[in-house]
Amino acid sequence: MAEDVDHESKTEDPTPRRREEARKQGQVPFSAELVGSAVLLAAVIGLMYLGPPLWRTMLDVFRADVPRACRTEFGPAEAQEVMQRTFLRVLVAMVGFFGVLLAVGIVASVAQVGFQINTEKLTPNFEKLNPAEGWGRLFSTSALVKVGLMALKIAALGAVGYWVLEPRTGALASLSRGSLPWAAAASWDLVMRLALYLVSAVALVAVIDYVYQRYKFEQSLRMTKEELKRELKEEDGDPEIKARIRQLQREMSRKKMLAEVPKATVIVTNPTHYAVALRYASGRGDAAPVVVAKGTGLLAKRITELARGAGVPVLERPVLARALYAEVKEGQAIPGALFRAVAEVLAFVYRLRGVVPQRGAED
């Protein structure tokens, strides 16, 4: 079947995004059989406990009103009054019963799918009217499973009915020989017992149906390798595009850094492998020398070229260059451990320029 072939190609577990999209479209594992059996079970249990009081209420009404109806003065007005009173008393007794059934149905539904309001299922889907697709669904795996569950339900009902009634055939025959109240009570007890066992059998089949619905739902959400790759690409972005963005960001950062080189006070080099640009300008609020640019290899060479072109002194201090490169990030002030070595470099630069160093630089 095409359905089985499709499942064979879907080997990957569904992603959280796929589950969320399915839920938004109203695709959730749901068993109507489970809801129906829960309501039936609640109805049977409710009748077992509420049936006798309800029956007594109706008998009390008839005992009070039937003798009155036999009087000669009982007219249309009296009949209407009796009917209204009877209806209200029976209605009050039944409202609680049907309210419980409604609550059980809601709880059984919400327990399966959670609280969800979805209008997409209300939108007409004309594809369901396609005879070809309908014919395919008729012979699908889901249809075969439904037939199997129906056969299992019928077999379970028959077996349970036989199991409950067969030992009680003698008691059923004796009902006609007993009093009417006794026969009514015995019949009620037997009917409730039979209904409870039958509904329990239906509920068991409904649980099997729910397990299958969850399995079918999980299978429908599974993805092919291509679908998984496409979704991950949509979520995280195309790797090529992300790599290109990172490259552009690095280039922009590098250009911004190189633009600071002409403003540097001195360049400390390895001499060829490392280059670190230092700036110390008290007028700009520098409390300590700041690393404005650094690089290795070709970038170090570029920093050196820009510095020489801008007239910035370039000094070879291999140990200091490596230490600055390793310990200080761009835009950060140098640590206290390097103050003395950097101060010596700055003092040398100031002597080259014939500038009297500021007190902060000497310190």
C-alpha positions in Angstrom: 0.0 0.0 0.0 1.1 3.6 -0.6 0.6 4.3 3.0 3.0 1.6 4.1 5.6 2.7 1.5 5.3 6.3 2.8 5.9 5.1 6.4 9.0 3.2 5.4 10.6 6.3 4.1 9.8 8.3 7.3 12.5 7.1 9.6 13.1 10.2 11.7 11.3 11.1 14.9 9.2 14.3 14.7 10.6 17.5 15.9 8.8 19.8 18.5 8.1 22.2 15.7 6.3 19.5 13.7 4.3 18.5 16.7 3.3 22.1 17.3 2.3 22.6 13.7 0.2 19.4 13.7 -1.6 20.6 16.9 -2.3 24.0 15.4 -3.9 22.2 12.4 -6.1 20.1 14.8 -4.1 16.9 14.3 -4.1 15.2 17.7 -4.4 11.6 18.8 -8.1 11.2 19.7 -10.3 8.2 20.3 -14.1 8.9 20.1 -14.5 5.3 21.3 -12.8 6.2 24.6 -15.0 9.2 25.2 -18.2 7.2 24.4 -17.2 4.3 26.6 -16.3 6.7 29.5 -19.8 8.4 29.2 -21.5 5.0 29.1 -19.6 3.7 32.1 -20.5 6.9 34.0 -24.2 6.5 32.9 -24.3 2.9 34.2 -22.6 3.7 37.5 -24.9 6.8 37.8 -28.0 4.7 37.2 -26.9 2.1 39.8 -26.8 4.8 42.4 -29.3 7.4 41.1 -31.8 5.0 39.5 -33.6 3.8 42.7 -34.0 7.4 44.1 -35.2 8.6 40.7 -37.7 5.7 40.6 -38.9 6.5 44.1 -39.4 10.2 43.2 -41.6 9.2 40.2 -43.6 6.8 42.4 -44.2 9.5 45.0 -45.4 11.8 42.2 -47.8 9.2 40.9 -49.0 8.2 44.4 -49.8 11.8 45.2 -51.4 12.8 41.9 -53.1 9.7 40.5 -55.8 9.5 43.2 -56.4 13.2 42.7 -56.8 12.6 39.0 -59.6 10.1 39.7 -61.8 12.8 41.3 -64.7 14.1 39.4 -63.6 17.7 39.9 -60.2 17.1 38.2 -60.2 19.4 35.2 -57.8 20.8 32.6 -56.3 23.3 35.1 -55.6 20.6 37.6 -54.1 18.3 34.9 -51.7 21.1 33.8 -50.6 21.8 37.4 -49.9 18.1 38.0 -48.0 17.8 34.7 -45.8 20.8 35.5 -45.1 19.7 39.0 -44.2 16.2 37.8 -42.0 17.5 35.0 -40.1 19.8 37.4 -39.4 17.1 40.0 -38.2 14.6 37.3 -36.2 17.3 35.6 -34.4 18.3 38.9 -33.6 14.7 39.5 -32.2 14.2 36.0 -30.2 17.4 35.6 -27.5 16.2 38.0 -27.3 12.9 36.2 -26.9 14.4 32.7 -24.6 17.1 34.1 -22.3 14.4 35.4 -22.3 12.7 31.9 -21.5 15.9 30.2 -18.6 16.6 32.6 -17.2 13.0 32.1 -17.4 13.5 28.3 -15.5 16.8 28.5 -12.9 15.4 30.9 -12.3 12.3 28.6 -11.8 14.6 25.6 -9.5 17.1 27.3 -7.5 14.3 28.9 -6.6 13.1 25.4 -5.8 16.3 23.6 -5.7 19.0 26.3 -7.7 22.2 26.1 -7.7 23.3 22.4 -9.9 25.4 20.2 -9.3 24.8 16.5 -11.3 26.1 13.6 -9.4 24.5 10.8 -11.3 21.3 11.2 -14.5 23.3 10.5 -13.2 24.5 7.2 -14.7 22.4 4.3 -12.1 19.9 2.8 -13.3 19.0 -0.6 -10.4 16.5 -1.0 -12.4 14.2 1.2 -15.1 14.1 -1.5 -12.5 12.7 -4.0 -13.8 9.1 -4.9 -10.2 7.9 -5.5 -9.0 9.0 -2.1 -12.1 7.6 -0.5 -11.6 4.2 -2.2 -8.0 4.3 -0.9 -9.1 5.0 2.6 -11.5 2.1 2.4 -8.7 -0.4 2.0 -6.1 1.4 4.1 -4.5 0.0 7.3 -6.7 2.2 9.4 -9.8 0.8 7.9 -8.7 -2.7 8.5 -7.9 -1.9 12.1 -11.3 -0.4 12.6 -12.9 -3.5 11.2 -10.8 -5.6 13.6 -11.7 -3.5 16.6 -15.4 -3.7 15.7 -15.1 -7.5 15.4 -13.3 -7.6 18.8 -16.0 -5.4 20.4 -18.8 -7.7 19.1 -16.9 -10.8 20.3 -16.3 -9.2 23.7 -19.9 -8.2 24.1 -21.1 -11.7 23.2 -18.7 -13.4 25.5 -19.4 -11.1 28.5 -23.2 -11.4 27.9 -23.0 -15.2 27.9 -20.7 -15.1 31.0 -23.1 -13.0 33.0 -26.5 -14.5 31.8 -25.7 -18.2 31.5 -25.3 -18.9 35.3 -28.5 -16.9 36.0 -30.9 -18.6 33.6 -32.6 -20.3 36.5 -33.0 -17.0 38.4 -34.5 -15.4 35.3 -37.1 -18.2 35.0 -38.1 -17.8 38.6 -38.9 -14.1 38.2 -42.5 -14.9 37.0 -43.2 -16.8 40.3 -42.2 -13.9 42.6 -44.0 -10.8 43.6 -43.8 -7.7 41.4 -41.6 -5.6 43.6 -39.2 -8.5 44.1 -39.1 -9.3 40.3 -38.6 -5.6 39.5 -35.7 -5.3 42.0 -34.1 -8.6 40.8 -34.4 -7.5 37.2 -32.9 -4.1 37.9 -30.0 -5.7 39.6 -29.4 -8.1 36.8 -29.7 -5.4 34.1 -27.3 -3.1 35.9 -24.8 -5.9 36.5 -25.0 -6.9 32.8 -24.7 -3.3 31.6 -21.7 -2.7 33.9 -19.8 -5.7 32.5 -20.8 -4.9 28.9 -19.6 -1.3 29.1 -16.4 -2.4 30.8 -15.7 -4.7 27.8 -16.4 -1.8 25.4 -14.1 0.5 27.5 -11.3 -2.1 27.2 -11.7 -2.1 23.4 -11.7 1.7 23.5 -8.4 1.7 25.4 -6.9 -0.5 22.6 -8.3 2.0 20.0 -6.7 4.9 21.9 -3.4 3.2 21.9 -3.7 2.6 18.2 -4.7 6.2 17.6 -1.6 7.4 19.4 0.6 5.0 17.5 -1.0 6.1 14.2 -0.5 9.7 15.1 3.2 9.2 16.0 3.7 7.4 12.7 2.0 10.2 10.7 4.3 12.8 12.3 7.5 10.9 11.5 9.8 12.6 8.9 12.0 11.7 6.1 15.7 12.6 6.3 15.1 15.4 3.7 12.2 16.8 5.7 14.3 16.8 8.8 17.2 18.6 7.1 14.8 21.1 5.5 13.2 21.9 8.9 16.5 22.2 10.7 17.7 24.5 8.0 14.5 26.7 8.3 14.9 26.8 12.1 18.6 27.4 12.4 19.1 29.1 9.0 21.1 27.9 6.0 24.6 26.9 7.1 26.1 28.6 4.0 24.2 31.9 4.7 25.2 31.7 8.4 28.8 31.2 7.5 28.7 34.1 5.1 27.1 36.3 7.8 29.9 35.3 10.2 32.5 36.1 7.6 31.0 39.5 7.0 30.9 40.2 10.7 34.5 39.3 11.0 35.4 41.5 8.1 33.5 44.5 9.6 35.1 43.9 13.0 38.6 43.7 11.3 38.0 47.0 9.4 36.8 48.7 12.6 39.9 47.5 14.4 42.3 48.5 11.6 40.7 52.0 11.6 42.0 52.4 15.2 45.7 51.6 14.2 46.5 55.2 13.0 45.3 56.5 16.4 47.6 54.2 18.3 50.5 55.4 20.4 52.8 52.5 19.6 52.8 49.1 17.9 54.6 46.2 19.7 55.6 43.3 17.4 57.2 39.9 17.6 58.5 41.1 15.0 56.7 39.2 12.2 54.1 36.9 13.9 52.4 39.1 16.4 51.5 42.8 16.3 49.6 44.7 19.1 48.5 48.3 18.8 48.5 50.3 22.1 46.9 53.7 22.7 47.5 55.9 25.7 45.9 59.3 25.6 44.9 60.9 28.9 42.8 63.4 26.9 40.5 60.6 25.8 40.1 59.4 29.4 42.6 56.5 29.2 43.5 55.6 32.8 45.9 53.0 31.4 47.2 52.0 28.0 44.5 50.2 25.9 44.9 47.5 23.2 43.1 48.9 20.2 44.2 46.3 17.6 46.0 43.0 17.5 46.7 40.2 15.1 48.9 37.4 13.9 50.4 36.5 10.5 49.0 38.6 7.6 46.9 40.6 10.0 49.9 41.5 12.0 51.7 42.5 8.9 48.8 44.7 7.9 48.7 46.4 11.3 52.4 47.1 11.0 52.0 48.6 7.5 49.2 50.9 8.5 51.1 52.1 11.5 54.2 52.9 9.5 52.0 54.7 6.9 50.5 56.8 9.7 53.8 57.5 11.4 53.1 55.3 14.5 56.2 53.9 16.0 56.7 50.2 15.6 58.9 48.5 18.3 60.1 44.9 18.4 59.3 43.5 21.9 58.6 39.7 21.3 57.8 38.7 24.9 55.6 41.7 25.5 53.8 41.3 22.1 53.0 37.7 22.8 51.8 38.5 26.4 49.6 41.4 25.3 48.1 39.3 22.5 47.3 36.4 24.8 46.0 38.3 27.9 44.3 41.4 26.6 41.3 41.7 24.4 40.7 44.5 21.9 39.3 47.6 23.6 40.6 46.6 27.1 43.2 48.2 29.3 46.4 46.3 30.0 46.6 44.4 33.3 48.7 45.6 36.2 51.3 42.9 35.6 52.3 44.4 32.3 52.3 48.1 33.4 56.1 48.2 33.9 57.0 46.7 30.5 54.5 48.9 28.7 55.6 52.0 30.6 59.2 51.4 29.3 57.9 51.1 25.7 55.9 54.3 26.1 58.9 56.2 27.6 61.0 55.1 24.7 58.4 56.4 22.3 58.1 59.7 24.1 61.9 60.1 23.9 61.8 59.4 20.2 59.2 62.1 19.7 60.9 64.5 22.1 57.7 64.6 24.3 57.8 64.8 28.0 55.8 61.8 29.3 52.8 62.4 31.5 53.1 61.3 35.1 50.5 58.5 34.5 52.7 57.0 31.8 55.8 57.0 33.9 53.9 55.3 36.7 
